[in-house]
Amino acid sequence: MTWASFYLPIDAHMAAQEEPHYHHESDQPHAGSRQREQALPEDALLIDVRSYAEYMAGHLPDAHCLPLPQMSHLVSQMAPDHDAPIVLYCSSGGRAEQALGLLQRMGYTNVRNGGGAIALGKKLGKSIEH
């Protein structure tokens, strides 16, 4: 799958010249997964970038639903501070990676791709709620 360069994180443009991108945590690392390996801030705003229907089917506690297609229009209302910690997640990490690139271009400086909901929940010690 090829991502539109607008949605890729800033540091992924350089990596695209050197190595392929993988979009599952189980695959080889790419720019976003390197960020996932870092410790996630406990006070981070959790944003689920899946559709509202996917969110309602199960999401992490305290997570906010902000579907990727609406991200650029609504994120400033949810996260007005561009330096506040934000962790994005979806089903597998692919849409979260696109959202990461978008937010970086919008000037957000402390954003992480948390990957998939289940894996992130295990990492944070949280269960999926319905």
Solvent accessible surface area in square Angstrom, and as a share of the most:
residue,aa,sasa,rsa
1,M,191,0.85
2,T,132,0.77
3,W,39,0.14
4,A,61,0.47
5,S,67,0.43
6,F,108,0.45
7,Y,77,0.29
8,L,15,0.08
9,P,1,0.01
10,I,98,0.50
11,D,64,0.33
12,A,0,0.00
13,H,63,0.28
14,M,140,0.62
15,A,12,0.09
16,A,51,0.39
17,Q,154,0.68
18,E,141,0.63
19,E,71,0.32
20,P,84,0.53
21,H,45,0.20
22,Y,68,0.26
23,H,32,0.14
24,H,97,0.43
25,E,85,0.38
26,S,106,0.68
27,D,68,0.35
28,Q,116,0.52
29,P,71,0.45
30,H,6,0.03
31,A,2,0.01
32,G,0,0.00
33,S,12,0.08
34,R,105,0.38
35,Q,31,0.14
36,R,15,0.05
37,E,126,0.56
38,Q,92,0.41
39,A,90,0.70
40,L,23,0.11
41,P,42,0.26
42,E,182,0.82
43,D,115,0.59
44,A,18,0.14
45,L,40,0.20
46,L,12,0.06
47,I,0,0.00
48,D,0,0.00
49,V,1,0.01
50,R,23,0.08
51,S,46,0.29
52,Y,139,0.53
53,A,78,0.60
54,E,56,0.25
55,Y,28,0.11
56,M,97,0.43
57,A,69,0.54
58,G,6,0.06
59,H,23,0.10
60,L,0,0.00
61,P,31,0.19
62,D,118,0.61
63,A,8,0.06
64,H,79,0.35
65,C,31,0.18
66,L,3,0.01
67,P,20,0.13
68,L,24,0.12
69,P,115,0.73
70,Q,86,0.38
71,M,0,0.00
72,S,51,0.33
73,H,141,0.63
74,L,67,0.34
75,V,0,0.00
76,S,57,0.37
77,Q,140,0.62
78,M,62,0.28
79,A,5,0.04
80,P,103,0.65
81,D,80,0.41
82,H,69,0.31
83,D,90,0.47
84,A,31,0.24
85,P,26,0.17
86,I,1,0.01
87,V,3,0.02
88,L,0,0.00
89,Y,0,0.00
90,C,1,0.01
91,S,66,0.42
92,S,42,0.27
93,G,3,0.03
94,G,9,0.08
95,R,72,0.26
96,A,0,0.00
97,E,1,0.01
98,Q,26,0.12
99,A,0,0.00
100,L,0,0.00
101,G,0,0.00
102,L,10,0.05
103,L,0,0.00
104,Q,35,0.16
105,R,81,0.30
106,M,63,0.28
107,G,36,0.35
108,Y,5,0.02
109,T,99,0.58
110,N,41,0.21
111,V,4,0.03
112,R,47,0.17
113,N,0,0.00
114,G,4,0.04
115,G,0,0.00
116,G,7,0.07
117,A,7,0.06
118,I,118,0.60
119,A,42,0.33
120,L,2,0.01
121,G,1,0.01
122,K,158,0.67
123,K,108,0.46
124,L,59,0.29
125,G,71,0.68
126,K,74,0.31
127,S,88,0.57
128,I,56,0.28
129,E,76,0.34
130,H,166,0.74
